[in-house]
Amino acid sequence: MSASSQENEPNRLNWRKSARSLNNGNCTEVASVSGTVIVRDSMDPETLVLRYSARSWVSFLDATRQGRYDSIG
């Protein structure tokens, strides 16, 4: 399956949840294809997905690990 056809069929992607995710279903899932990271709501996987460049995603993860978002709320 080509990358472009995978993007059109999000249910066929290799979706992952965080190991720290609770079993209550309030989670996001991520998948990657063609240098893009795709994020969706695990409770409503058929709706909107968000797409980020791999570089943007890595930057977000680094900032999260450094605690830059800890005071947002």
Distance bins in CASP14 RR format, pairs under 12 A and 6 or more apart:
PFRMAT RR
TARGET T0000
AUTHOR 0000-0000-0000
RMODE 2
METHOD distances of the structure
MODEL  1
1 7 0 0 0 0 0 1 0 0 0 0 0
1 8 0 0 0 0 1 0 0 0 0 0 0
1 9 1 0 0 1 0 0 0 0 0 0 0
1 12 1 0 0 1 0 0 0 0 0 0 0
1 13 0 0 0 0 1 0 0 0 0 0 0
1 14 0 0 0 0 0 1 0 0 0 0 0
1 33 0 0 0 0 1 0 0 0 0 0 0
1 34 0 0 0 0 0 1 0 0 0 0 0
2 8 0 0 0 0 1 0 0 0 0 0 0
2 9 0 0 0 0 0 1 0 0 0 0 0
2 12 0 0 0 0 0 1 0 0 0 0 0
2 33 0 0 0 0 1 0 0 0 0 0 0
2 34 0 0 0 0 1 0 0 0 0 0 0
3 9 0 0 0 0 0 1 0 0 0 0 0
3 12 0 0 0 0 0 1 0 0 0 0 0
3 13 0 0 0 0 0 1 0 0 0 0 0
3 31 0 0 0 0 0 1 0 0 0 0 0
3 32 0 0 0 0 0 1 0 0 0 0 0
3 33 1 0 1 0 0 0 0 0 0 0 0
3 34 1 1 0 0 0 0 0 0 0 0 0
3 35 0 0 0 0 1 0 0 0 0 0 0
3 36 0 0 0 0 1 0 0 0 0 0 0
3 38 0 0 0 0 0 1 0 0 0 0 0
4 33 0 0 0 0 1 0 0 0 0 0 0
4 34 1 0 0 1 0 0 0 0 0 0 0
4 36 0 0 0 0 0 1 0 0 0 0 0
5 12 0 0 0 0 1 0 0 0 0 0 0
5 13 0 0 0 0 0 1 0 0 0 0 0
5 33 0 0 0 0 1 0 0 0 0 0 0
5 34 0 0 0 0 0 1 0 0 0 0 0
6 12 1 0 0 1 0 0 0 0 0 0 0
6 13 1 0 1 0 0 0 0 0 0 0 0
6 14 0 0 0 0 1 0 0 0 0 0 0
6 15 0 0 0 0 0 1 0 0 0 0 0
6 31 0 0 0 0 1 0 0 0 0 0 0
6 32 0 0 0 0 0 1 0 0 0 0 0
6 33 1 0 1 0 0 0 0 0 0 0 0
6 34 0 0 0 0 1 0 0 0 0 0 0
6 35 0 0 0 0 0 1 0 0 0 0 0
6 36 0 0 0 0 0 1 0 0 0 0 0
6 38 0 0 0 0 1 0 0 0 0 0 0
7 13 0 0 0 0 1 0 0 0 0 0 0
7 31 0 0 0 0 1 0 0 0 0 0 0
7 32 0 0 0 0 0 1 0 0 0 0 0
7 33 1 0 1 0 0 0 0 0 0 0 0
7 34 1 0 0 1 0 0 0 0 0 0 0
7 35 0 0 0 0 0 1 0 0 0 0 0
7 36 1 0 0 1 0 0 0 0 0 0 0
7 37 0 0 0 0 0 1 0 0 0 0 0
7 38 1 0 0 1 0 0 0 0 0 0 0
7 49 0 0 0 0 1 0 0 0 0 0 0
7 51 0 0 0 0 1 0 0 0 0 0 0
8 33 0 0 0 0 0 1 0 0 0 0 0
8 34 0 0 0 0 0 1 0 0 0 0 0
8 38 0 0 0 0 0 1 0 0 0 0 0
8 49 0 0 0 0 0 1 0 0 0 0 0
9 31 0 0 0 0 0 1 0 0 0 0 0
9 33 0 0 0 0 0 1 0 0 0 0 0
9 38 0 0 0 0 0 1 0 0 0 0 0
9 46 0 0 0 0 0 1 0 0 0 0 0
9 49 0 0 0 0 0 1 0 0 0 0 0
10 29 0 0 0 0 1 0 0 0 0 0 0
10 30 0 0 0 0 0 1 0 0 0 0 0
10 31 1 0 0 1 0 0 0 0 0 0 0
10 32 0 0 0 0 0 1 0 0 0 0 0
10 33 0 0 0 0 1 0 0 0 0 0 0
10 36 0 0 0 0 0 1 0 0 0 0 0
10 38 1 0 0 1 0 0 0 0 0 0 0
10 39 0 0 0 0 0 1 0 0 0 0 0
10 40 1 0 0 1 0 0 0 0 0 0 0
10 41 0 0 0 0 0 1 0 0 0 0 0
10 44 0 0 0 0 0 1 0 0 0 0 0
10 45 1 0 0 1 0 0 0 0 0 0 0
10 46 0 0 0 0 1 0 0 0 0 0 0
10 47 0 0 0 0 0 1 0 0 0 0 0
10 48 0 0 0 0 0 1 0 0 0 0 0
10 49 1 0 1 0 0 0 0 0 0 0 0
10 50 0 0 0 0 0 1 0 0 0 0 0
10 51 0 0 0 0 0 1 0 0 0 0 0
11 29 0 0 0 0 0 1 0 0 0 0 0
11 31 0 0 0 0 1 0 0 0 0 0 0
11 38 0 0 0 0 0 1 0 0 0 0 0
11 40 0 0 0 0 1 0 0 0 0 0 0
11 45 1 0 0 1 0 0 0 0 0 0 0
11 46 0 0 0 0 1 0 0 0 0 0 0
11 49 0 0 0 0 0 1 0 0 0 0 0
12 31 0 0 0 0 1 0 0 0 0 0 0
12 33 0 0 0 0 1 0 0 0 0 0 0
12 38 0 0 0 0 0 1 0 0 0 0 0
12 45 0 0 0 0 0 1 0 0 0 0 0
13 29 0 0 0 0 1 0 0 0 0 0 0
13 30 0 0 0 0 1 0 0 0 0 0 0
13 31 1 1 0 0 0 0 0 0 0 0 0
13 32 0 0 0 0 1 0 0 0 0 0 0
13 33 1 0 0 1 0 0 0 0 0 0 0
13 34 0 0 0 0 0 1 0 0 0 0 0
13 36 0 0 0 0 0 1 0 0 0 0 0
13 37 0 0 0 0 0 1 0 0 0 0 0
13 38 1 0 0 1 0 0 0 0 0 0 0
13 39 0 0 0 0 0 1 0 0 0 0 0
13 40 0 0 0 0 1 0 0 0 0 0 0
13 45 0 0 0 0 0 1 0 0 0 0 0
13 49 0 0 0 0 1 0 0 0 0 0 0
13 51 0 0 0 0 0 1 0 0 0 0 0
14 29 0 0 0 0 1 0 0 0 0 0 0
14 30 0 0 0 0 1 0 0 0 0 0 0
14 31 1 0 1 0 0 0 0 0 0 0 0
14 32 0 0 0 0 1 0 0 0 0 0 0
14 33 0 0 0 0 1 0 0 0 0 0 0
14 38 0 0 0 0 0 1 0 0 0 0 0
15 21 0 0 0 0 0 1 0 0 0 0 0
15 27 0 0 0 0 0 1 0 0 0 0 0
15 28 0 0 0 0 1 0 0 0 0 0 0
15 29 1 0 1 0 0 0 0 0 0 0 0
15 30 1 0 0 1 0 0 0 0 0 0 0
15 31 1 0 1 0 0 0 0 0 0 0 0
15 32 0 0 0 0 0 1 0 0 0 0 0
15 33 0 0 0 0 0 1 0 0 0 0 0
15 37 0 0 0 0 0 1 0 0 0 0 0
15 38 0 0 0 0 1 0 0 0 0 0 0
15 39 0 0 0 0 1 0 0 0 0 0 0
15 40 1 0 0 1 0 0 0 0 0 0 0
15 41 0 0 0 0 0 1 0 0 0 0 0
15 42 0 0 0 0 1 0 0 0 0 0 0
15 45 1 0 0 1 0 0 0 0 0 0 0
15 49 0 0 0 0 0 1 0 0 0 0 0
16 27 0 0 0 0 0 1 0 0 0 0 0
16 28 0 0 0 0 1 0 0 0 0 0 0
16 29 1 0 0 1 0 0 0 0 0 0 0
16 30 1 0 1 0 0 0 0 0 0 0 0
16 31 1 0 0 1 0 0 0 0 0 0 0
16 32 0 0 0 0 1 0 0 0 0 0 0
16 37 0 0 0 0 0 1 0 0 0 0 0
16 38 0 0 0 0 0 1 0 0 0 0 0
16 39 0 0 0 0 0 1 0 0 0 0 0
16 40 0 0 0 0 0 1 0 0 0 0 0
16 42 0 0 0 0 0 1 0 0 0 0 0
17 23 0 0 0 0 0 1 0 0 0 0 0
17 24 0 0 0 0 0 1 0 0 0 0 0
17 25 0 0 0 0 1 0 0 0 0 0 0
17 26 0 0 0 0 0 1 0 0 0 0 0
17 27 1 0 1 0 0 0 0 0 0 0 0
17 28 1 0 0 1 0 0 0 0 0 0 0
17 29 1 0 1 0 0 0 0 0 0 0 0
17 30 0 0 0 0 1 0 0 0 0 0 0
17 31 0 0 0 0 0 1 0 0 0 0 0
17 39 0 0 0 0 0 1 0 0 0 0 0
17 40 0 0 0 0 0 1 0 0 0 0 0
17 41 0 0 0 0 0 1 0 0 0 0 0
17 42 1 0 0 1 0 0 0 0 0 0 0
17 43 0 0 0 0 0 1 0 0 0 0 0
17 45 0 0 0 0 0 1 0 0 0 0 0
18 25 0 0 0 0 0 1 0 0 0 0 0
18 26 0 0 0 0 0 1 0 0 0 0 0
18 27 1 0 0 1 0 0 0 0 0 0 0
18 28 0 0 0 0 1 0 0 0 0 0 0
18 29 0 0 0 0 1 0 0 0 0 0 0
18 30 0 0 0 0 1 0 0 0 0 0 0
18 39 0 0 0 0 0 1 0 0 0 0 0
18 42 0 0 0 0 0 1 0 0 0 0 0
18 61 0 0 0 0 0 1 0 0 0 0 0
18 64 0 0 0 0 0 1 0 0 0 0 0
19 27 0 0 0 0 0 1 0 0 0 0 0
20 27 0 0 0 0 1 0 0 0 0 0 0
20 28 0 0 0 0 0 1 0 0 0 0 0
20 64 0 0 0 0 0 1 0 0 0 0 0
21 27 1 0 1 0 0 0 0 0 0 0 0
21 28 0 0 0 0 1 0 0 0 0 0 0
21 29 0 0 0 0 1 0 0 0 0 0 0
21 30 0 0 0 0 0 1 0 0 0 0 0
21 42 0 0 0 0 1 0 0 0 0 0 0
21 43 0 0 0 0 0 1 0 0 0 0 0
22 42 0 0 0 0 0 1 0 0 0 0 0
23 42 0 0 0 0 0 1 0 0 0 0 0
24 42 0 0 0 0 0 1 0 0 0 0 0
24 43 0 0 0 0 1 0 0 0 0 0 0
25 41 0 0 0 0 1 0 0 0 0 0 0
25 42 1 0 1 0 0 0 0 0 0 0 0
25 43 1 0 1 0 0 0 0 0 0 0 0
25 44 0 0 0 0 0 1 0 0 0 0 0
25 45 0 0 0 0 0 1 0 0 0 0 0
26 41 0 0 0 0 1 0 0 0 0 0 0
26 42 1 0 0 1 0 0 0 0 0 0 0
26 43 1 0 0 1 0 0 0 0 0 0 0
26 44 0 0 0 0 0 1 0 0 0 0 0
27 39 0 0 0 0 0 1 0 0 0 0 0
27 40 0 0 0 0 1 0 0 0 0 0 0
27 41 0 0 0 0 1 0 0 0 0 0 0
27 42 1 0 1 0 0 0 0 0 0 0 0
27 43 1 0 0 1 0 0 0 0 0 0 0
27 44 0 0 0 0 0 1 0 0 0 0 0
27 45 0 0 0 0 0 1 0 0 0 0 0
28 37 0 0 0 0 0 1 0 0 0 0 0
28 38 0 0 0 0 0 1 0 0 0 0 0
28 39 1 0 1 0 0 0 0 0 0 0 0
28 40 1 0 0 1 0 0 0 0 0 0 0
28 41 1 0 0 1 0 0 0 0 0 0 0
28 42 1 0 0 1 0 0 0 0 0 0 0
28 43 0 0 0 0 1 0 0 0 0 0 0
28 44 0 0 0 0 0 1 0 0 0 0 0
28 45 0 0 0 0 0 1 0 0 0 0 0
28 48 0 0 0 0 0 1 0 0 0 0 0
28 49 0 0 0 0 0 1 0 0 0 0 0
28 50 0 0 0 0 1 0 0 0 0 0 0
29 37 0 0 0 0 0 1 0 0 0 0 0
29 38 0 0 0 0 1 0 0 0 0 0 0
29 39 1 0 0 1 0 0 0 0 0 0 0
29 40 1 0 1 0 0 0 0 0 0 0 0
29 41 1 0 0 1 0 0 0 0 0 0 0
29 42 1 0 1 0 0 0 0 0 0 0 0
29 43 0 0 0 0 0 1 0 0 0 0 0
29 44 0 0 0 0 0 1 0 0 0 0 0
29 45 1 0 0 1 0 0 0 0 0 0 0
29 49 0 0 0 0 1 0 0 0 0 0 0
29 50 0 0 0 0 0 1 0 0 0 0 0
30 36 0 0 0 0 0 1 0 0 0 0 0
30 37 1 0 1 0 0 0 0 0 0 0 0
30 38 1 0 0 1 0 0 0 0 0 0 0
30 39 1 0 1 0 0 0 0 0 0 0 0
30 40 0 0 0 0 1 0 0 0 0 0 0
30 41 0 0 0 0 0 1 0 0 0 0 0
30 42 0 0 0 0 0 1 0 0 0 0 0
30 49 0 0 0 0 1 0 0 0 0 0 0
30 50 0 0 0 0 1 0 0 0 0 0 0
30 51 0 0 0 0 0 1 0 0 0 0 0
30 52 0 0 0 0 1 0 0 0 0 0 0
30 54 0 0 0 0 0 1 0 0 0 0 0
30 57 1 0 0 1 0 0 0 0 0 0 0
30 60 0 0 0 0 0 1 0 0 0 0 0
30 61 0 0 0 0 0 1 0 0 0 0 0
31 37 1 0 0 1 0 0 0 0 0 0 0
31 38 1 0 1 0 0 0 0 0 0 0 0
31 39 0 0 0 0 1 0 0 0 0 0 0
31 40 1 0 0 1 0 0 0 0 0 0 0
31 42 0 0 0 0 0 1 0 0 0 0 0
31 45 0 0 0 0 0 1 0 0 0 0 0
31 49 0 0 0 0 1 0 0 0 0 0 0
31 50 0 0 0 0 0 1 0 0 0 0 0
31 51 0 0 0 0 0 1 0 0 0 0 0
31 52 0 0 0 0 0 1 0 0 0 0 0
31 57 0 0 0 0 0 1 0 0 0 0 0
32 38 1 0 0 1 0 0 0 0 0 0 0
32 39 0 0 0 0 0 1 0 0 0 0 0
32 51 0 0 0 0 0 1 0 0 0 0 0
32 52 0 0 0 0 1 0 0 0 0 0 0
32 53 0 0 0 0 0 1 0 0 0 0 0
32 54 1 0 0 1 0 0 0 0 0 0 0
32 57 0 0 0 0 1 0 0 0 0 0 0
32 58 0 0 0 0 0 1 0 0 0 0 0
33 49 0 0 0 0 0 1 0 0 0 0 0
33 51 0 0 0 0 1 0 0 0 0 0 0
33 52 0 0 0 0 0 1 0 0 0 0 0
33 54 0 0 0 0 0 1 0 0 0 0 0
34 51 0 0 0 0 0 1 0 0 0 0 0
34 53 0 0 0 0 0 1 0 0 0 0 0
34 54 0 0 0 0 1 0 0 0 0 0 0
35 51 0 0 0 0 1 0 0 0 0 0 0
35 52 0 0 0 0 1 0 0 0 0 0 0
35 53 1 0 0 1 0 0 0 0 0 0 0
35 54 1 0 1 0 0 0 0 0 0 0 0
35 55 0 0 0 0 1 0 0 0 0 0 0
35 56 0 0 0 0 0 1 0 0 0 0 0
35 57 0 0 0 0 1 0 0 0 0 0 0
35 58 0 0 0 0 0 1 0 0 0 0 0
36 49 0 0 0 0 0 1 0 0 0 0 0
36 50 0 0 0 0 0 1 0 0 0 0 0
36 51 1 0 1 0 0 0 0 0 0 0 0
36 52 1 0 0 1 0 0 0 0 0 0 0
36 53 1 0 0 1 0 0 0 0 0 0 0
36 54 1 0 0 1 0 0 0 0 0 0 0
36 55 0 0 0 0 0 1 0 0 0 0 0
36 56 0 0 0 0 1 0 0 0 0 0 0
36 57 0 0 0 0 1 0 0 0 0 0 0
37 49 0 0 0 0 0 1 0 0 0 0 0
37 50 0 0 0 0 1 0 0 0 0 0 0
37 51 1 0 0 1 0 0 0 0 0 0 0
37 52 1 0 1 0 0 0 0 0 0 0 0
37 53 1 0 0 1 0 0 0 0 0 0 0
37 54 1 0 1 0 0 0 0 0 0 0 0
37 55 0 0 0 0 1 0 0 0 0 0 0
37 56 1 0 0 1 0 0 0 0 0 0 0
37 57 1 0 1 0 0 0 0 0 0 0 0
37 58 0 0 0 0 1 0 0 0 0 0 0
37 59 0 0 0 0 0 1 0 0 0 0 0
37 60 0 0 0 0 1 0 0 0 0 0 0
37 61 0 0 0 0 1 0 0 0 0 0 0
38 45 0 0 0 0 0 1 0 0 0 0 0
38 48 0 0 0 0 0 1 0 0 0 0 0
38 49 1 0 1 0 0 0 0 0 0 0 0
38 50 1 0 0 1 0 0 0 0 0 0 0
38 51 1 0 1 0 0 0 0 0 0 0 0
38 52 1 0 0 1 0 0 0 0 0 0 0
38 53 0 0 0 0 0 1 0 0 0 0 0
38 54 0 0 0 0 0 1 0 0 0 0 0
38 57 0 0 0 0 1 0 0 0 0 0 0
39 45 0 0 0 0 0 1 0 0 0 0 0
39 48 0 0 0 0 1 0 0 0 0 0 0
39 49 1 0 0 1 0 0 0 0 0 0 0
39 50 1 0 1 0 0 0 0 0 0 0 0
39 51 1 0 0 1 0 0 0 0 0 0 0
39 52 1 0 0 1 0 0 0 0 0 0 0
39 56 0 0 0 0 0 1 0 0 0 0 0
39 57 0 0 0 0 1 0 0 0 0 0 0
39 60 0 0 0 0 1 0 0 0 0 0 0
39 61 0 0 0 0 0 1 0 0 0 0 0
40 46 0 0 0 0 1 0 0 0 0 0 0
40 47 1 0 0 1 0 0 0 0 0 0 0
40 48 1 0 0 1 0 0 0 0 0 0 0
40 49 1 0 1 0 0 0 0 0 0 0 0
40 50 1 0 0 1 0 0 0 0 0 0 0
40 51 0 0 0 0 0 1 0 0 0 0 0
41 47 1 0 0 1 0 0 0 0 0 0 0
41 48 1 0 0 1 0 0 0 0 0 0 0
41 49 0 0 0 0 1 0 0 0 0 0 0
41 50 0 0 0 0 1 0 0 0 0 0 0
42 49 0 0 0 0 0 1 0 0 0 0 0
50 56 0 0 0 0 0 1 0 0 0 0 0
50 57 0 0 0 0 0 1 0 0 0 0 0
50 60 0 0 0 0 0 1 0 0 0 0 0
51 57 0 0 0 0 1 0 0 0 0 0 0
52 58 0 0 0 0 1 0 0 0 0 0 0
52 59 0 0 0 0 1 0 0 0 0 0 0
52 60 1 0 0 1 0 0 0 0 0 0 0
52 61 0 0 0 0 0 1 0 0 0 0 0
53 59 0 0 0 0 1 0 0 0 0 0 0
53 60 0 0 0 0 0 1 0 0 0 0 0
54 60 0 0 0 0 0 1 0 0 0 0 0
54 61 0 0 0 0 0 1 0 0 0 0 0
55 61 0 0 0 0 0 1 0 0 0 0 0
55 62 0 0 0 0 0 1 0 0 0 0 0
56 62 0 0 0 0 0 1 0 0 0 0 0
56 63 0 0 0 0 0 1 0 0 0 0 0
57 63 0 0 0 0 0 1 0 0 0 0 0
57 64 0 0 0 0 0 1 0 0 0 0 0
58 64 0 0 0 0 0 1 0 0 0 0 0
58 65 0 0 0 0 0 1 0 0 0 0 0
59 65 0 0 0 0 0 1 0 0 0 0 0
59 66 0 0 0 0 0 1 0 0 0 0 0
59 68 0 0 0 0 0 1 0 0 0 0 0
60 66 0 0 0 0 0 1 0 0 0 0 0
60 67 0 0 0 0 0 1 0 0 0 0 0
60 68 0 0 0 0 1 0 0 0 0 0 0
60 69 0 0 0 0 1 0 0 0 0 0 0
61 67 0 0 0 0 0 1 0 0 0 0 0
61 68 0 0 0 0 0 1 0 0 0 0 0
61 69 0 0 0 0 0 1 0 0 0 0 0
62 68 0 0 0 0 1 0 0 0 0 0 0
62 69 0 0 0 0 0 1 0 0 0 0 0
63 69 1 0 0 1 0 0 0 0 0 0 0
63 70 0 0 0 0 0 1 0 0 0 0 0
63 72 0 0 0 0 0 1 0 0 0 0 0
64 70 0 0 0 0 1 0 0 0 0 0 0
64 72 0 0 0 0 0 1 0 0 0 0 0
END
